[in-house]
Amino acid sequence: MLGLRLDAMHVVLAGALLTASLQPSAAADGREAGQAILERNCSRCHAVVAGQPSPLAEAPNLYTVLGTYPWERLEVELSEGIGSRHKDMPQIQFSIEDIESIYYYLHDRSPDAESRRPQ
């Protein structure tokens, strides 16, 4: 009886470990979500991937511009809505969860990202 209980416990433990190993890290999820949020809300005019030109020539690449912002500035700008310099740009107020995802996307590839990550 004890042997069967231990075998069942090993099966459950092995299943839990397999499930955990198949799930992507939270940081990877955040990066993917951040890119998707920028693509959904901003890519009509702005490039959201490093090195790509923006569809609207006068619109800056958001990966380049926002990627220089420390956490505090990004949080303020995106939660209050970045001020538009022209009438066609919508003022979007992002949730704190969206801002965190955007932050991780923008700073993941930055050489000094660890020093700027939110605490």
C-alpha positions in Angstrom: 0.0 0.0 0.0 2.8 2.4 0.9 4.5 1.6 -2.4 1.4 2.6 -4.4 1.1 5.8 -2.5 4.7 6.7 -3.2 4.3 5.9 -6.9 1.2 8.0 -7.1 3.1 10.9 -5.4 6.0 10.5 -7.9 3.5 10.7 -10.8 1.9 13.9 -9.4 5.3 15.5 -8.7 6.6 14.6 -12.2 3.4 16.1 -13.8 3.8 19.3 -11.8 7.4 19.6 -12.8 6.6 19.0 -16.4 3.8 21.6 -16.4 6.0 24.2 -14.7 8.8 23.6 -17.3 6.4 24.1 -20.2 5.2 27.5 -19.0 7.1 30.5 -20.3 8.7 32.8 -17.7 6.7 35.8 -16.5 9.2 38.2 -18.0 8.8 36.6 -21.4 5.1 36.8 -21.1 5.4 40.5 -20.1 7.7 41.2 -23.1 5.3 39.6 -25.5 2.3 41.3 -24.0 4.1 44.7 -24.0 4.9 44.4 -27.7 1.3 43.3 -28.5 -0.1 46.3 -26.5 2.1 48.8 -28.5 1.3 47.1 -31.8 -2.5 47.2 -31.0 -2.5 50.8 -29.8 0.4 52.6 -31.6 1.6 50.8 -34.7 -0.7 52.5 -37.1 1.7 55.5 -37.0 4.7 54.4 -34.9 7.2 51.6 -35.3 7.3 49.5 -32.1 10.3 47.3 -33.0 13.9 48.4 -32.8 15.4 49.5 -36.0 12.2 49.6 -38.0 10.9 52.8 -39.7 7.5 54.1 -38.6 4.6 53.9 -41.0 4.1 57.6 -40.5 7.4 59.2 -41.4 7.2 62.0 -38.7 6.2 59.6 -35.9 9.2 58.4 -33.9 10.0 54.7 -33.3 8.5 54.1 -29.8 11.0 51.3 -29.1 13.8 53.8 -29.4 12.1 56.8 -27.7 10.2 55.1 -24.8 13.1 52.6 -24.3 15.2 55.5 -23.0 12.6 56.3 -20.3 13.3 55.1 -16.7 10.4 53.3 -15.0 9.1 56.4 -13.2 8.8 58.5 -16.3 7.3 55.7 -18.4 4.7 55.1 -15.7 3.7 58.7 -15.5 3.6 59.3 -19.3 1.6 56.1 -20.1 -0.8 56.2 -17.1 -1.7 59.9 -17.7 -1.5 59.7 -21.5 1.4 61.0 -23.4 0.6 64.4 -24.7 0.0 64.6 -28.4 1.8 67.1 -30.6 -0.9 66.7 -33.3 -4.7 66.3 -33.4 -4.8 62.9 -34.9 -2.9 61.2 -32.1 -5.2 59.6 -29.5 -4.4 60.1 -25.9 -4.4 56.6 -24.4 -4.2 55.9 -20.7 -2.6 52.5 -20.0 -3.2 50.4 -16.9 -0.3 49.7 -14.6 -0.2 46.1 -15.8 0.0 47.3 -19.4 2.8 49.7 -18.5 4.8 47.0 -16.7 4.5 44.8 -19.8 5.5 47.7 -22.1 8.4 48.4 -19.8 9.7 44.8 -19.9 9.4 44.7 -23.6 11.2 48.0 -24.1 14.0 47.3 -21.6 14.7 43.6 -22.1 17.3 44.1 -24.8 18.9 47.1 -23.3 22.4 46.6 -22.0 21.7 48.3 -18.7 18.1 47.0 -18.3 18.6 45.5 -14.9 19.5 48.9 -13.3 16.2 50.4 -14.6 13.7 47.6 -13.9 10.9 48.5 -11.5 11.4 47.3 -8.0 
